[in-house]
Amino acid sequence: MTLAATMAVTTVAQTQKKRKRVETQQKVEVEEAKVPEVALDTVPAIVPDTLKPAEPEPPKDRTDTLYYDRSWRVISNKTFATYYRYVLYPVDSLAPKYFKTFYLDGQLQGEGTFITMGERSDKESVFDGEVVYYYKGGAVKQRLTYAEGKPNGERTDYYENGNIHEHITLKDGMRTGIFASFSEDGIVCRLQEYTNDEAAPYYIVVDKDGNYSKYDAKTEQPLLETPDVEERQTEYKNGVAWPYYNKNGLIVGVSNSPVKDNIGNFREIGVFLVNKSMINVELDPAQLEVYAMKKGKRSDFEVMPADEYDEKVYKKKLKNKKRSLKKKAVVTIERENNVSENLGASVFDAGTSHTLKAFQESIIKLKTLVKGNKMKYAEREHDDLGYLERTTVHPGEMVAGFLLTDDKKVDDLFVKLTINGVSYLYEWKTEKK
C-alpha cells in the first residue's frame, strides 16, 4: 500500500473513534437528566458503623510501681530492690493519694496517704494523715500522723510482741511533752520531758509496782535530792508524832518517844523506810544523828549501838541470865501493798496519751498509802519491832525498827538520817521537865 493510502485509512479510523466518544457522552447526559430531584433530608444516611466517631474513654486512676533499696532510694532494677511500693493517683484531684509498700516476699510493710512521692528517695516524699508500718508477719511496728508533710500528733512504736515500745507527741516534727519508753515486757517505763525537741536534764524510771527513781540524763546515775523541810509531813499514832518525807522514791518516817522503866530512862527513836525507788538503799544506824540546839550550840546525843543494846537493854528486859540474841528490825516485802502517794500526778503527767494514762492507772490502782493509812508501818507495837542494824533495803521492801539514845532535857530535838548520801531532817518541840 502506498503512503497516501495508509494515511487515508488512519484518518478514517480516528474519525470513527471520535464519533463514538461523542455518542457515549451524549448518552450519559441523557441518563443523568432522567434522575429526579430529591430533598436531601429525605435521603437516608447510609454510613458504615466503622466510620462513626468513637466516644472518649473516661479517665482512670493511675497506679505506679516504685522499687527501693535498703536505704529507701528509688531504683529501676527490681533485682536489687528490698521493697516495692504501689502508688495510687486518683483522677479526682481532691481525693487522697494512697500508697502500700511491701517486702519482696509480698508481705505488707507500710501504708498510708501522701501529698507527693519522692522520685529519687523516700526522704523526699511528703506524707499526710496516718501512716502505719508493719513487721514481717503483720504486727504493727509504728503508727504516726502527718500534717502537711511533718509529723504532728502522737507517734507510737511497738515491739513485735504487740507491746508498746515508745510513745511521744510530735509538733511540726519536734518532740514535745512526755517521751515514754517501755521495756519489752511492759513492766518498766522511762519518762523524759521534751520541749521543742530538747530533752529535760533528767528522766524518771517507773514500774507497774509503783517503784520509781529519778536519773541524771548525762551520767545515767540516780539523781537524789535533799528534801526541803517544807516537804515534811506529820501524822500521829497513839499520841506519837511521826514526821515523814516522800522523796527520791523513799518514804522515810521517824518518831521520838521517851521510855521509862526499870532499866533506866531512854529516848526511843523509831524509824521506818519504804523503798519505792528502782535502786537499793542502805539504812545504817551509824548515819543517824540525834542532837539538841540551845542558844545556837549543838548538843549531840549518843545513839546506842547494837551490841550495847544487846548488853544493857534487851538482856535486862528478858530478865534472863543467859545471853539472848536481840530482836532485829522488821524487814518486809511491800509489793502486795504498794505505797505510791505521788506517782499518779506529781511524778509525771500523762497528758493526752492513752498509752500513758493506762500505765498511770495501773499504778494508781496499787496505791494503799492514802489519807488515814499512811503511817501503817508505824502501827506496830514496840515489842514487835526490833533494834535497827545496817540493812540493805531493796525496791519494794520496807524496814521498821528503833534505836535508843539517852534522855536529855531539851527544848528542841533534831534527828537527821542520812540515806545514800541524802539527809532527811526531823524536828520536835519538847516540853521542859
C-alpha positions in Angstrom: 0.0 0.0 0.0 1.2 3.4 -0.8 1.9 6.0 1.8 -1.0 8.1 0.7 -3.4 5.1 1.1 -2.1 4.3 4.6 -2.6 7.9 5.8 -6.2 7.8 4.4 -7.1 4.7 6.3 -5.6 6.1 9.6 -7.7 9.3 9.3 -10.9 7.3 8.8 -10.2 5.3 11.9 -9.5 8.3 14.1 -12.7 9.9 12.9 -14.8 6.9 13.9 -13.3 6.8 17.4 -14.1 10.4 17.9 -17.7 10.0 16.8 -18.1 7.1 19.2 -16.8 9.1 22.2 -19.3 11.9 21.4 -22.2 9.5 21.2 -21.2 7.9 24.6 -21.1 11.3 26.3 -24.4 12.3 24.9 -26.0 9.1 26.3 -24.6 9.7 29.8 -26.0 13.2 29.8 -29.4 11.9 28.8 -29.4 9.3 31.6 -28.5 11.9 34.2 -31.3 14.1 33.0 -33.7 11.3 33.8 -32.8 11.2 37.6 -35.5 13.1 39.7 -34.5 15.7 42.2 -35.0 14.5 45.8 -34.7 16.6 49.0 -31.6 15.9 50.9 -33.4 15.5 54.2 -35.4 12.6 52.8 -32.3 10.6 51.8 -31.5 8.0 54.4 -28.0 8.1 55.8 -26.1 5.1 54.7 -22.8 5.3 56.7 -20.8 2.3 57.7 -20.5 1.8 61.5 -16.8 1.9 61.2 -17.0 5.4 60.1 -18.8 6.6 63.3 -16.5 8.7 65.7 -15.5 6.7 68.8 -16.7 8.0 72.2 -13.7 9.0 74.5 -13.0 6.6 77.4 -13.5 8.0 80.9 -10.2 8.9 82.7 -8.8 6.2 85.0 -6.9 6.3 88.3 -3.1 5.9 87.8 -1.1 3.3 89.7 2.7 3.5 89.7 5.1 0.9 91.0 8.3 2.0 92.7 11.3 -0.1 93.8 13.5 0.9 96.8 16.9 -0.4 98.1 17.5 -0.9 101.8 18.4 2.8 102.2 15.0 3.7 100.6 16.5 5.1 97.4 14.4 4.7 94.3 16.0 2.2 91.9 14.9 0.9 88.5 16.2 -2.6 88.7 13.9 -4.9 90.7 16.7 -7.4 91.2 18.4 -5.1 93.7 15.3 -3.9 95.5 14.5 -4.5 99.1 10.9 -3.1 99.0 8.4 -2.2 96.3 5.5 0.2 96.5 2.2 0.7 94.7 1.3 4.4 94.4 -2.3 5.4 93.6 -3.0 8.7 91.9 -6.8 9.2 91.8 -8.5 11.0 88.9 -10.2 13.3 91.4 -7.5 15.8 92.4 -9.3 16.3 95.8 -9.3 12.7 96.7 -6.5 11.3 98.9 -3.5 9.6 97.4 -2.7 6.2 98.8 0.3 4.0 98.9 1.1 0.5 100.0 4.7 -0.8 100.5 5.6 -4.4 100.5 8.6 -6.6 101.4 9.9 -8.5 98.4 8.1 -11.6 99.6 4.8 -9.8 99.3 4.2 -9.0 103.0 2.8 -5.6 103.8 5.5 -3.2 105.1 3.6 0.1 105.3 0.5 2.0 104.1 -0.9 5.5 104.3 -1.7 8.7 102.4 0.6 11.2 100.8 0.8 14.5 99.0 3.9 13.9 96.8 6.0 10.8 96.4 9.8 11.3 96.1 11.2 10.4 92.7 14.8 9.7 93.9 14.4 8.8 97.6 11.6 8.2 100.1 13.1 11.0 102.1 11.7 13.4 99.6 8.2 12.1 100.0 5.6 14.3 101.6 3.1 12.3 103.7 -0.3 13.4 105.1 -2.6 11.7 107.6 -1.9 8.4 109.3 0.9 6.2 108.2 1.3 2.7 109.6 4.4 0.4 109.3 4.5 -3.4 109.9 6.9 -6.1 110.9 7.2 -9.2 108.7 4.4 -11.3 110.0 1.8 -8.5 110.1 2.4 -7.0 113.6 2.2 -3.2 113.7 5.6 -1.6 114.1 4.8 2.1 114.1 1.8 4.5 113.9 2.3 8.2 113.3 0.3 11.1 112.0 1.4 13.7 109.4 0.1 17.1 108.7 1.4 18.8 105.5 4.4 16.6 105.4 5.6 16.9 109.0 4.8 14.5 111.9 2.1 16.1 114.0 0.3 14.3 116.8 1.1 11.0 118.6 3.7 8.6 117.4 3.7 5.1 118.9 6.3 2.4 118.2 5.6 -1.2 119.1 7.6 -4.4 119.9 6.9 -7.3 117.6 5.0 -9.0 120.5 2.5 -6.1 120.4 3.6 -4.2 123.5 4.3 -0.5 123.2 8.0 0.4 122.8 8.0 4.2 122.6 5.4 6.9 122.7 5.8 10.6 122.0 3.8 13.6 120.8 5.2 15.5 117.9 4.6 19.1 116.8 6.0 20.0 113.3 8.4 17.1 113.6 9.7 18.1 117.0 9.2 16.1 120.2 7.1 17.8 122.9 5.6 16.6 126.1 6.5 13.3 127.8 8.5 10.7 125.9 7.8 7.3 127.3 9.9 4.2 126.6 8.7 0.8 127.8 10.5 -2.4 128.4 9.5 -5.3 126.1 7.6 -7.0 128.8 5.7 -3.7 129.5 6.7 -3.6 133.2 9.2 -0.7 133.3 8.8 2.7 131.7 11.3 5.5 131.2 9.8 9.0 131.1 11.5 12.1 129.9 10.1 15.5 129.1 10.8 17.3 125.8 10.2 20.9 124.8 10.7 21.8 121.1 12.8 18.6 120.7 15.0 19.5 123.6 15.2 16.9 126.4 15.0 17.7 130.1 18.3 17.1 132.0 16.7 14.2 133.9 14.4 11.3 133.4 12.2 9.0 135.6 12.1 5.3 135.5 8.9 3.7 136.9 7.4 0.3 137.0 3.9 -1.1 137.5 4.6 -1.8 141.1 4.8 1.9 141.7 8.6 2.0 142.2 10.3 5.0 140.6 13.6 6.8 140.5 15.0 10.0 139.0 18.2 9.8 136.9 20.6 12.3 135.5 20.3 12.2 131.8 24.0 12.7 131.2 25.6 10.4 133.7 22.7 7.9 133.8 23.1 7.8 137.6 20.3 8.1 140.2 19.5 11.7 140.9 18.9 12.0 144.7 17.7 15.3 146.0 17.8 16.6 149.5 14.2 17.2 150.7 13.1 20.6 151.8 11.7 20.8 155.4 8.5 22.2 153.9 8.0 18.8 152.2 7.9 17.1 155.6 4.5 15.8 156.7 3.4 14.6 160.1 0.9 12.1 161.3 0.1 10.8 164.8 -0.3 7.3 166.1 -1.3 6.8 169.7 -0.2 10.3 170.5 3.2 9.9 169.0 4.2 12.2 166.2 5.7 10.6 163.0 7.1 13.2 160.7 8.0 11.7 157.3 9.2 12.6 153.8 8.1 11.2 150.4 11.2 11.9 148.3 13.5 10.1 145.9 11.1 7.2 145.8 11.5 6.7 149.5 9.1 7.2 152.3 11.1 7.9 155.4 9.5 8.4 158.8 11.0 8.9 162.3 9.4 9.0 165.8 10.7 10.1 169.1 9.3 8.8 172.4 10.6 8.7 176.0 11.0 5.3 177.6 11.0 4.9 181.4 11.2 1.5 183.0 13.4 -0.4 185.5 16.4 -0.3 183.1 16.6 3.5 183.1 15.4 6.5 181.1 15.9 6.4 177.4 14.6 8.1 174.3 13.4 5.7 171.6 13.9 6.8 168.0 11.6 4.8 165.8 12.4 4.5 162.1 10.6 3.2 159.1 11.7 3.3 155.4 9.7 2.2 152.4 11.8 1.8 149.3 9.6 2.6 146.3 12.6 3.5 144.2 14.3 1.5 141.5 17.6 1.2 143.4 18.8 -0.4 146.6 19.2 1.9 149.5 21.2 1.3 152.7 19.8 2.2 156.1 22.7 2.5 158.5 22.1 3.4 162.2 25.6 5.0 162.2 24.2 7.6 159.8 21.6 8.7 162.3 22.3 11.8 164.3 20.3 12.9 167.4 21.0 16.4 168.8 19.6 19.4 170.5 20.1 23.1 169.8 20.4 25.6 172.6 21.4 29.2 172.0 22.9 28.2 168.7 25.0 25.5 170.2 24.6 21.9 169.2 24.5 19.1 171.8 24.7 15.6 170.4 23.0 12.5 171.9 24.8 9.2 171.9 22.9 6.6 169.9 23.3 3.2 171.5 25.0 0.7 169.1 23.5 -2.8 168.6 26.0 -4.6 170.8 25.4 -2.1 173.6 21.7 -2.5 173.3 22.1 -6.2 173.4 24.1 -6.0 176.6 22.2 -3.2 178.5 18.6 -3.4 177.4 17.4 -6.5 175.7 19.1 -8.8 178.2 17.7 -7.0 181.1 14.2 -6.9 179.6 14.1 -10.6 179.4 15.4 -10.9 182.9 17.4 -13.8 181.8 20.9 -14.6 182.9 21.6 -16.4 179.7 22.6 -14.1 176.9 19.9 -13.8 174.2 20.1 -12.5 170.7 18.4 -9.2 170.3 15.4 -8.8 168.1 16.2 -7.3 164.8 14.3 -4.7 162.9 11.4 -5.9 160.9 12.0 -6.2 157.1 9.0 -7.0 155.0 8.1 -7.1 151.3 5.6 -4.5 150.3 5.0 -5.5 146.7 1.4 -6.6 147.5 0.8 -3.4 149.5 2.4 -0.7 147.4 2.7 2.7 148.7 3.0 5.3 145.9 1.4 8.5 147.0 2.6 11.0 144.4 3.1 8.9 141.4 -0.2 9.5 139.8 0.1 13.2 139.4 3.3 14.6 140.8 5.9 12.4 139.2 4.7 12.7 135.6 1.7 14.0 133.7 0.2 11.6 131.3 -1.2 14.4 129.2 -3.5 13.2 126.3 -1.8 10.0 125.7 -4.0 6.9 126.2 -0.9 4.8 126.5 0.5 6.7 129.5 -2.9 7.1 131.0 -3.3 3.3 131.0 0.1 2.8 132.6 -0.7 5.5 135.1 -4.0 4.0 136.1 -2.3 0.6 136.7 0.0 2.4 139.2 -2.8 4.3 140.9 -4.7 1.0 141.5 -1.8 -0.2 143.5 -1.8 2.8 145.9 -2.6 1.9 149.5 -0.8 4.9 151.1 -3.8 7.1 151.3 -5.0 9.6 153.9 -5.7 7.9 157.2 -3.5 4.9 156.4 -0.1 6.5 155.6 1.6 5.5 158.8 0.5 1.9 158.9 4.2 1.0 159.2 4.4 2.7 162.5 1.4 1.0 164.0 3.5 -2.0 165.2 3.8 -2.3 169.0 7.3 -1.5 170.2 7.7 -5.1 171.3 7.0 -6.2 167.8 9.8 -4.1 166.4 13.4 -4.9 166.6 16.6 -3.0 167.0 17.9 -1.4 163.8 21.1 -2.7 162.3 22.7 -1.9 159.0 20.3 -3.1 156.3 20.1 -3.0 152.5 16.5 -2.3 151.5 15.6 -3.5 148.0 13.0 -2.0 145.7 9.6 -3.0 147.1 10.8 -3.7 150.6 10.3 -1.8 153.8 12.1 -1.9 157.2 10.9 -0.7 160.6 12.6 -0.7 163.9 14.1 1.5 166.6 17.2 2.9 168.2 17.8 4.1 171.8 19.6 7.2 173.0 19.9 8.9 176.3 17.2 11.2 177.6 18.0 14.8 178.0 16.0 17.8 178.9 15.8 19.9 175.8 13.5 22.4 174.1 14.1 21.3 170.6 15.1 17.8 169.4 16.5 17.1 166.0 17.1 13.8 164.2 19.0 13.7 160.9 19.0 10.4 159.0 21.4 10.1 156.0 20.4 7.6 153.3 22.6 7.1 150.2 24.2 10.5 150.9 20.9 12.4 151.3 19.9 13.8 154.6 16.4 13.8 156.0 15.9 16.2 158.9 13.2 15.9 161.6 12.4 18.3 164.5 10.3 18.1 167.7 9.3 20.8 170.1 9.7 19.2 173.6 8.3 20.4 176.9 10.7 21.3 179.6 10.6 19.0 182.7 
